[in-house]
Amino acid sequence: MAEFEAVVPGRLWQVRNLLTAEQTDHIVSVDWISLPWVVSPQQSAWSRREIAWDCAATQALKGYIDQQLDTINSAAGTSFVHASGHFWVDLPGFACAMHTDGHLANALQMYWIVPSEAYGTGFYHYRRSDSLMYQFASRPNTGYLMLNHPNPDGSQPLQWHAMLNPVPEGTIRVTSYWQFS
């Protein structure tokens, strides 16, 4: 059963067991390196593959996330009706510098295949690596839900986050990144 634990109430949740054991096993068993992929336009310099959506395996896996909209809405107090996203394969050397998602309204990132727990996303109070607020452990079928909608006064929250540990040689990291509307 899916678990959502508030890290920053109304903004950031730890997500565990979003999918069933069978669905998770299916995702983990995919030969991700052999699937067709594209380079994300905004991430062209990164050691990352975005799995192509015209792949039958990707379409089946997308359905797993789509089926969780009610669970996500219940946990986050949202009313999302549409999901879109990506599966990413991060190659050796991949790391993600500290950033905010700007005006992207929300994100659900889930970890599926990871070198170890040390390759999750860290969230920071400020744009400084010494201001760690919460470090997500990367384990299969865990991740985070982040809401970035403007505050009631119109100001934009800055949820600084990063994955600073480069993926080690001989391993990959597979995650999914979803947005909802």
C-alpha positions as CSV (number, residue, x, y, z in Angstrom):
1,M,0.0,0.0,0.0
2,A,1.3,3.4,-1.0
3,E,2.7,5.6,1.8
4,F,3.1,9.4,1.7
5,E,5.0,11.1,4.5
6,A,5.1,14.9,4.6
7,V,8.6,16.4,4.6
8,V,7.5,19.9,4.0
9,P,3.7,20.0,4.6
10,G,1.8,20.9,1.5
11,R,4.9,20.9,-0.7
12,L,7.1,17.8,-0.4
13,W,6.4,14.1,0.5
14,Q,8.5,11.0,0.8
15,V,6.7,8.3,-1.3
16,R,7.0,4.6,-0.6
17,N,5.5,1.6,-2.2
18,L,3.5,3.5,-4.8
19,L,3.2,0.4,-7.0
20,T,2.5,-3.2,-6.2
21,A,5.4,-5.7,-5.8
22,E,4.5,-7.3,-9.2
23,Q,4.6,-3.9,-10.9
24,T,7.9,-3.0,-9.3
25,D,9.4,-6.4,-10.2
26,H,8.3,-5.7,-13.8
27,I,9.9,-2.3,-13.9
28,V,13.1,-3.6,-12.3
29,S,13.3,-6.6,-14.8
30,V,13.2,-4.5,-17.9
31,D,16.4,-4.4,-20.0
32,W,16.6,-0.6,-19.8
33,I,19.8,-0.3,-21.8
34,S,18.3,-2.0,-24.8
35,L,15.2,0.2,-25.1
36,P,15.0,2.9,-27.7
37,W,15.8,6.3,-26.3
38,V,16.1,10.0,-27.1
39,V,18.1,12.9,-25.7
40,S,16.0,15.3,-23.7
41,P,16.4,18.7,-25.4
42,Q,17.0,20.5,-22.0
43,Q,19.4,17.8,-20.8
44,S,21.5,17.2,-23.9
45,A,24.8,17.5,-22.1
46,W,23.8,15.1,-19.3
47,S,24.7,11.4,-19.1
48,R,21.1,10.5,-19.3
49,R,18.8,8.6,-21.7
50,E,15.1,9.4,-21.9
51,I,13.3,6.2,-22.9
52,A,11.2,6.7,-26.0
53,W,7.4,6.7,-25.6
54,D,6.7,4.8,-28.7
55,C,8.2,1.7,-27.0
56,A,5.6,-0.9,-26.0
57,A,7.3,-1.6,-22.6
58,T,7.2,2.2,-21.8
59,Q,3.5,2.4,-22.6
60,A,2.7,-0.5,-20.3
61,L,4.8,1.0,-17.5
62,K,3.2,4.4,-17.9
63,G,-0.2,2.8,-17.1
64,Y,1.1,1.8,-13.7
65,I,1.6,5.5,-12.7
66,D,-1.6,6.6,-14.3
67,Q,-3.5,4.1,-12.1
68,Q,-2.2,5.9,-9.0
69,L,-3.8,9.4,-9.6
70,D,-6.4,8.9,-7.0
71,T,-3.8,7.8,-4.4
72,I,-1.6,10.8,-5.2
73,N,-4.6,13.2,-5.1
74,S,-5.7,11.8,-1.7
75,A,-2.2,12.1,-0.2
76,A,-1.4,15.5,-1.5
77,G,-4.9,17.2,-1.4
78,T,-4.7,17.7,-5.2
79,S,-7.2,17.1,-8.0
80,F,-4.9,15.9,-10.8
81,V,-6.6,14.3,-13.8
82,H,-3.8,13.8,-16.2
83,A,-0.3,12.4,-15.9
84,S,2.7,12.7,-18.2
85,G,6.3,11.8,-17.7
86,H,9.5,10.1,-18.6
87,F,11.6,7.1,-17.6
88,W,15.3,8.1,-17.4
89,V,18.3,5.9,-17.5
90,D,21.2,7.7,-15.8
91,L,24.6,6.4,-17.0
92,P,27.9,6.3,-15.1
93,G,29.1,9.8,-14.3
94,F,25.6,11.3,-14.2
95,A,24.9,13.8,-11.4
96,C,22.4,16.6,-11.2
97,A,23.5,20.0,-10.0
98,M,21.5,22.0,-7.4
99,H,18.5,23.7,-9.0
100,T,14.8,24.5,-8.6
101,D,12.2,23.4,-11.1
102,G,11.2,27.0,-11.6
103,H,7.5,27.3,-12.7
104,L,7.0,23.5,-13.3
105,A,4.0,23.0,-11.1
106,N,4.7,19.6,-9.6
107,A,6.8,16.5,-9.9
108,L,6.8,12.9,-8.8
109,Q,10.2,11.2,-9.1
110,M,10.4,7.5,-8.3
111,Y,13.6,5.4,-8.1
112,W,13.6,1.9,-9.7
113,I,17.1,0.7,-10.3
114,V,19.8,2.3,-8.2
115,P,23.5,1.6,-7.4
116,S,22.7,2.1,-3.7
117,E,20.6,4.2,-1.3
118,A,23.1,7.1,-1.7
119,Y,21.8,8.1,-5.2
120,G,18.6,9.8,-4.2
121,T,17.7,13.5,-4.4
122,G,18.6,15.9,-1.6
123,F,16.5,19.0,-0.8
124,Y,18.2,22.1,0.6
125,H,17.1,25.1,2.5
126,Y,19.2,27.4,0.3
127,R,21.3,27.1,-2.9
128,R,24.2,25.7,-0.8
129,S,25.3,22.1,-0.4
130,D,25.8,22.7,3.3
131,S,22.1,23.5,3.9
132,L,20.7,20.0,3.4
133,M,17.0,19.8,4.6
134,Y,16.2,16.2,3.6
135,Q,18.0,13.5,1.8
136,F,15.8,10.9,0.0
137,A,17.2,7.4,0.0
138,S,17.1,5.8,-3.4
139,R,15.4,2.4,-3.1
140,P,13.2,0.7,-5.7
141,N,9.5,1.9,-5.5
142,T,10.4,5.0,-3.4
143,G,10.7,8.6,-4.3
144,Y,9.3,12.1,-3.7
145,L,6.3,14.2,-4.7
146,M,7.0,17.9,-4.9
147,L,4.4,20.6,-5.5
148,N,5.7,24.0,-6.8
149,H,2.5,26.0,-7.3
150,P,2.7,29.6,-6.4
151,N,2.0,30.6,-2.8
152,P,-1.3,32.5,-2.1
153,D,0.6,35.8,-2.3
154,G,1.8,34.9,-5.8
155,S,5.5,34.2,-4.8
156,Q,7.1,31.2,-6.2
157,P,8.6,28.7,-3.7
158,L,12.2,27.7,-4.3
159,Q,12.7,24.0,-3.5
160,W,16.4,23.6,-4.1
161,H,17.3,20.0,-4.9
162,A,20.2,18.0,-6.4
163,M,21.6,14.5,-6.9
164,L,25.3,15.3,-6.3
165,N,26.7,11.7,-6.1
166,P,27.8,10.7,-9.7
167,V,26.4,7.3,-10.8
168,P,29.4,4.9,-10.4
169,E,31.1,3.1,-13.3
170,G,29.5,-0.3,-14.1
171,T,26.0,0.8,-12.8
172,I,23.0,2.7,-14.0
173,R,20.2,4.5,-12.2
174,V,16.6,4.2,-13.5
175,T,14.0,6.7,-12.4
176,S,10.6,7.9,-13.5
177,Y,9.7,11.6,-13.5
178,W,6.0,12.5,-13.7
179,Q,4.0,15.7,-13.8
180,F,0.3,16.0,-13.3
181,S,-2.4,18.5,-14.4
